Amino acid sequence: MDATQLRRAIARTPLAPVAAFPKRLARVARHDAKVLRISARWLVTSREHHNYTYELTKLSRHHLAWFVSVVCDRPVQQVRGWLDEIESDQALRQHIERATAGAARRGLADKHVHYARRVGWYAIVRATRPAHVVETGVDKGLGTCVLASALLRNAQEGHPGRVTSLDINPEAGYLAASEPWSEVVDLVIGDSIASIGALDRPVDLFLHDSDHSRAHEKREFDAVEPKLAPGAILLTDNVTSTNVLAEHAERTGRRFLAYRESPANHWYPGDGIGVAW
Ligand SMILES: C[S@@+](CC[C@H](N)C(=O)[O-])C[C@H]1O[C@@H](n2cnc3c(N)ncnc32)[C@H](O)[C@@H]1O
């Protein structure tokens, strides 16, 4: 009996779990050691305490390009072009790095810019050319800058648009307070539900990224529904935690898809983009 035949014979006996234990232990230990290594490095090198930033893995970026291509019905090569466009926008990158270095809360922010799934938001804005984007939850304003950047490029091509960004924290949005990005940003401070209720222009693209409780996410989608322009697109940053947008899509007769991002070299498992259209 050779080794393979012996292994197969043991696999059919009650001894199988005991025989498999060392291999299982080695696998999980290798995985956990990698997470521990990455976590320890992050504790020393990063300053972020929430809303973590990172790059996507190469594979995750490929999947994001296809996700946007399917949702927006645009060729995947064109979507890849938009991902390259935001990633190679040196003016935006330098602005964010400078504004971060000069911010009062710089002790809780990383020096280098990592957009993660926000490059997907950029590509969706480039593909759909919305006149009015609404983003709930601004934090430092990284996503607002990305959205504003896409709107500025659209405007250069004859399709102007603005983003209304809503946050309850009066200190939010400092990254998006400089020109040219601020030229297309309307920052509104207050609870997002009240601010959505006060919107006086139809919304073409809505992004939930504020209070990520299930109840609040649902309240936002319910509140924005009567404000939407025909054919509006709804996005959620909360798709790895709740099914709220999928349920909203089903109730309102829309399609739904979810993309789950994979951070490169980060302990955080990542968020995603949920879309209803
Ligand atoms: C995850 S951060 C937003 C991240 C941002 N979109 C980005 O791209 O980096 C969540 C933000 O939601 C805000 N927030 C929490 N509850 C809110 C509410 N009820 N109304 C408006 N904003 C709220 C917080 O102040 C925080 O800045």
The ligand as a Tripos MOL2 file, in Angstrom:
@<TRIPOS>MOLECULE
LIG
   27    29     1     0     0
SMALL
NO_CHARGES

@<TRIPOS>ATOM
      1 C1        -17.9860   56.2410    7.5980 C.3       1 LIG1
      2 S1        -17.9530   57.9570    7.8680 S.3       1 LIG1
      3 C2        -18.1920   58.6210    6.2550 C.3       1 LIG1
      4 C3        -17.0650   58.2910    5.3430 C.3       1 LIG1
      5 C4        -16.9660   59.0890    4.0710 C.3       1 LIG1
      6 N1        -18.1120   58.9390    3.2050 N.3       1 LIG1
      7 C5        -15.7120   58.7180    3.3150 C.2       1 LIG1
      8 O1        -15.7720   58.4330    2.1130 O.co2     1 LIG1
      9 O2        -14.6280   58.6720    3.9400 O.co2     1 LIG1
     10 C6        -19.4840   58.2070    8.6720 C.3       1 LIG1
     11 C7        -19.8550   59.6690    8.9260 C.3       1 LIG1
     12 O3        -21.2680   59.6860    9.1700 O.3       1 LIG1
     13 C8        -21.5460   60.7490   10.0550 C.3       1 LIG1
     14 N2        -22.8590   60.5150   10.6790 N.ar      1 LIG1
     15 C9        -23.1860   59.6340   11.6510 C.ar      1 LIG1
     16 N3        -24.4980   59.7230   11.9520 N.ar      1 LIG1
     17 C10       -25.0200   60.6600   11.1150 C.ar      1 LIG1
     18 C11       -26.3200   61.1930   10.9280 C.ar      1 LIG1
     19 N4        -27.3440   60.7760   11.6690 N.pl3     1 LIG1
     20 N5        -26.5020   62.1350    9.9870 N.ar      1 LIG1
     21 C12       -25.4510   62.5720    9.2310 C.ar      1 LIG1
     22 N6        -24.2030   62.0990    9.3700 N.ar      1 LIG1
     23 C13       -23.9800   61.1630   10.3000 C.ar      1 LIG1
     24 C14       -20.3730   60.7240   11.0270 C.3       1 LIG1
     25 O4        -20.2070   61.9980   11.6270 O.3       1 LIG1
     26 C15       -19.2060   60.3260   10.1140 C.3       1 LIG1
     27 O5        -18.4800   61.4580    9.7060 O.3       1 LIG1
@<TRIPOS>BOND
     1     1     2 1
     2     2     3 1
     3     2    10 1
     4     3     4 1
     5     4     5 1
     6     5     6 1
     7     5     7 1
     8     7     8 2
     9     7     9 1
    10    10    11 1
    11    11    12 1
    12    11    26 1
    13    12    13 1
    14    13    14 1
    15    13    24 1
    16    14    15 ar
    17    14    23 ar
    18    15    16 ar
    19    16    17 ar
    20    17    18 ar
    21    17    23 ar
    22    18    19 1
    23    18    20 ar
    24    20    21 ar
    25    21    22 ar
    26    22    23 ar
    27    24    25 1
    28    24    26 1
    29    26    27 1
@<TRIPOS>SUBSTRUCTURE
     1 LIG1         1 GROUP 0 **** ****
